[in-house]
Each structure stands twice: as C-alpha cells, then as structure tokens.
Amino acid sequence: MFENLKELPADKILALMQLYRDDPREQKIDLGVGVYKNAEGVTPVMRAVKAAERKLVEEQQSKSYVGLVGDPAYSDAMIELILGDAVERNKVGAAATPGGTGAVRQAFELIRLANPKARVWVSDPTWPNHTTILAYLGMEMKTYRYFDSETRGVDFDGMMADLKTADKGDVVLLHGCCHNPTGANLNKVEWQAVIDLLNERGLVPMVDIAYQGFGDGLEADAEATRMVAAGVPECLIAASCSKNFGVYRERTGLLMAVCQDAGRTGINQGTLAFLNRQNYSFPPDHGARVVTMILTDPELRADWAAELEEMRLGMLEIRQQLADELQRLTGSDRFAFLAQHRGMFSRLGTTPELVQKLRDDHGIYMVGDSRMNIAGLNAATVPVLAKAIVDAGI
Ligand SMILES: Cc1ncc(COP(=O)(O)O)c(C=O)c1O
C-alpha cells in the first residue's frame, strides 16, 4: 500500500521557515510565517490566557468528554463576540472545531453534504489552505478577482463582475476582516453591495474570520460578518481564536451555521455534531474553555481586550512607520497602501524574483507572492526593510 504514496509538495511557508532558520546571517528578518510577534520577536501567551489557565488547573474536576459540538457556553460566548446582537441566538447552529482550519474544513464538508453541486468561489488570492482543502475534498472551486496589483487595494469591479457569473446555490467564501494574504479589505458600502449581489443571485456566503481585533478593533472587525449574517437567508461562519487569543497550538475554532428560519437550527446543529463525530468525535476543549473563561469574566475579558488592542495598535504603528520611511526614501506615495492595509499581512505586490532578491541580498524572508507579516517587524528593522525594498528596485 505505502508504495502508492508519492512525495507531496512541501508547504511553502513551512519550507521558508526552515530556510530562515538555516540562514547564518545575523541581520535576517522573518516576515514569513503567520503568527503575531511582539517587538522582541516573541509570540506571547496573553496575560488573560495565563490567568484563565491557572484557574483551570486549580478548578477543573474532570477531563471527561464534553460534547460533540463542544461546550455550549463556548458557542454562546463566541457567537456573542462575533455576531453581537446581529442575529438571534436561536438562528445560529454552532460547533467547536480544532482551530479555524477545522471550522473551514467542516464548513466545506457541510456544503458538500448539503449541495454536492455547489461551487465554492474564493478570492484570488486567498489563504492557500482554502484552495488545497477544497481540492483535497474534490470540490469544485472558482476564483473571483480581488487584488488590484496597481493600487494594492481591492479590485472591487472585478470582484463583482466575477461573482455575477456565479450560479444560484454557489458558495462565496469571504474574509470577514484582515484579508490574508493581501491586507486589502472591502469598505462598508462595498460589503453591502456584495450582500445585495448574494441575495440577487441566490448565493450562499461563507465568512472566514480569523483576525478579529487585529484590524480596526474587536467591534469594527466583526461588522462585515454581522452585516452578512443579518442580511442573507443563510450563511456559514468559520472563526479562529488562534490569533486574537494567541492560542495557536490549542486548536480553538468555531463553525456557525446561521439561518433566518430558526426552525432549521436544530437540523443544522445536528449536522455539525454529525460532521464532528465523523472526523474526530469531540473537538479539543482546553483552548475553548480558556476562551470561554476569558469572555465570561469581566476582568479577564477587559484585560484580554486591552492586550489585544496593544497588539493591534503596535501593528498599525509599524505600518505607518514603514509607509513613512518608504515615502521619505522614494519621495512618492506609492507605498501608502501599507498604512491602509489591515491585519497582520500586506501584499507588497512585487515579483517572486524580487522577493528572492530581498532574501539573497538582505536576508529578508517573505512568502513568494510578496506577503509580508507586519508583526515580524519592529522599530529597528523597519528602516532596514524600507532600504532593501528601495535597493531592490521594487
Ligand atoms: C484566513 C485564515 N483562515 C483560517 C485560519 C485558521 O487558523 P487556525 O487553524 O490556526 O486557527 C487562518 C490562519 O492562518 C487564516 O489566515
């Protein structure tokens, strides 16, 4: 049997991490892997997470199974965090999943189960796991234009034109905030136009929200997801706690199936439970419990939100510093988009050859499509990167 297995292409970002580790240069800068890092280059355990974990160790009486969709208190807390009061709780079926990736995977499985003919439209570009999981599941994928390589903003006209060719029942995957990998996002008017188009054409949105609190703030980052959930008959929402709670390795995510017909919630919820059962039975509990403790304890919640806000503002400051430094060096505003992008990533919009040149000549590591992790920079490395970008002729 094993002789039938073939060597699979290495994950590009993991391969890049290895190249970075093997690079002996002291001045090297890692802008590759998608984890938040503070100014010291550390991915910290957040204060509220530590406090909740300490309490959990003291107070937890059992490690017995919880439930196929996880603890209902986790779903309640996350639904409140993401959806606020945009839709009534009884319209939302929800299941805990292993990370946001688990939520994405389960969402695709639900789509395949409910409508095997549905095609899933993803932005070009999108988070690579979207496309590889769809391919692995044998689901048909279509892409819609998203990134304007001139302005480095959203190619909104292209996006709308492409989505107008989608068939009734197709699924449109949207990034709720902080688009990965580009950093370019729709404004509120554009979101409303997308929602109107979804309704006109009978398309089903699936929102992937993995960076709530990393862009314009916890509430502002949820706004588009709330508009979608309230504005369409049904949608799927895949959420990740990896980034905004810093619980990457605990695998903490949630999949929501929202339906304006509350009479369907029971079946939706049952389907999510069934899909969890088939894939891994019970979803991981530790991260979900910690998140629940934080969200339901006013003091822990306030401290978490404050630390998250510090992280967000730090990333915004770096964006501004980089844009300013490039403005100073080039005497032009062509890098102003870096300050307008939101979230952890920005797509610089250059060629793989120049990305390689940055690596070879300056020890600066970014993904081949020129995605940079802004959190990989600090006040000392911003001028180094800016100079390298100019030297490379980008
Ligand atoms: C767009 C997007 N969705 C989902 C995820 C899922 O992350 P995780 O499975 O680590 O929670 C990520 C992480 O990089 C992401 O960028």
PDBQT file of the ligand as one rigid body, heavy atoms in Angstrom, charges set to zero:
ROOT
HETATM    1  C1  LIG A 401      -7.755  33.247   6.575  1.00  0.00    +0.000 C 
HETATM    2  C2  LIG A 401      -7.482  32.236   7.626  1.00  0.00    +0.000 A 
HETATM    3  N1  LIG A 401      -8.451  31.398   7.993  1.00  0.00    +0.000 NA
HETATM    4  C3  LIG A 401      -8.276  30.478   8.933  1.00  0.00    +0.000 A 
HETATM    5  C4  LIG A 401      -7.071  30.339   9.576  1.00  0.00    +0.000 A 
HETATM    6  C5  LIG A 401      -7.016  29.247  10.599  1.00  0.00    +0.000 C 
HETATM    7  O1  LIG A 401      -6.102  29.265  11.575  1.00  0.00    +0.000 OA
HETATM    8  P1  LIG A 401      -6.028  28.165  12.690  1.00  0.00    +0.000 P 
HETATM    9  O2  LIG A 401      -6.419  26.858  12.127  1.00  0.00    +0.000 OA
HETATM   10  O3  LIG A 401      -4.625  28.192  13.134  1.00  0.00    +0.000 OA
HETATM   11  O4  LIG A 401      -6.986  28.588  13.768  1.00  0.00    +0.000 OA
HETATM   12  C6  LIG A 401      -6.008  31.177   9.220  1.00  0.00    +0.000 A 
HETATM   13  C7  LIG A 401      -4.684  31.037   9.810  1.00  0.00    +0.000 C 
HETATM   14  O5  LIG A 401      -3.659  31.379   9.305  1.00  0.00    +0.000 OA
HETATM   15  C8  LIG A 401      -6.230  32.163   8.231  1.00  0.00    +0.000 A 
HETATM   16  O6  LIG A 401      -5.277  33.009   7.854  1.00  0.00    +0.000 OA
ENDROOT
TORSDOF 0
